[in-house]
Each structure stands twice: as structure tokens, then as C-alpha cells.
Amino acid sequence: MKLISVKVDDEFVKALEEIEQSRIDRQALIKNLLFSGLKQYRIELAIKKYLEGEASTWKAAEIAGISLRKMNEILQEKGIEMHYSEESLREDTE
């Protein structure tokens, strides 16, 4: 396991302290927040690549680290039109 140091502003520290009042371990809380943020970032990156035509839905799901079914659900929830070209099919079967 690696140690990562991050400087945060007073507002972030205050928010952590408010959450910690409910007896949550600070280290576990910060790990959870980082993990959640990373997961959300990967989904947003996958959507961006999908919209720009750089990734098929299958590749976008792979980037996001989720199943194809979940990726399709997310795209549908966001009102993003599904497109699947012959090139996407080739990419997905390689």
C-alpha cells in the first residue's frame, strides 16, 4: 500500500470534521471519498470518450470499470443516444 499526501482547504477539513462527529474513522472516510470520486471520474471519462466517438459502449464500460449493461443504463439515464457502428463492432470483437 502507498501513502499519498494531499493538501486540502479549510472548508474540506470542516466538512470532514462534521462527518467525523458521527464516529466515522477519518482514514476510512477519506479512502471512501477518494474511491467514490475515482469511480465517478472514470464514468465521466468513459462518457466523454463515447460522445467523442473515441470509444464504443463496450470500451466505455471497460474504461469506467463497470459492466456493459451498467454503462448502457448510465447512458440511457443521461439521455445519451446510443450508437453502434460497424467499426464499434470490430473494436468490441478484437
Secondary structure, 3 states (H helix, E strand, C coil): CCCCCCCCCHHHHHHHHHHHCCCCCHHHHHHHHHHHHHHHHHHHHHHHHHHCCCCCHHHHHHHHCCCHHHHHHHHHHCCCCCCCCHHHHHHHHC
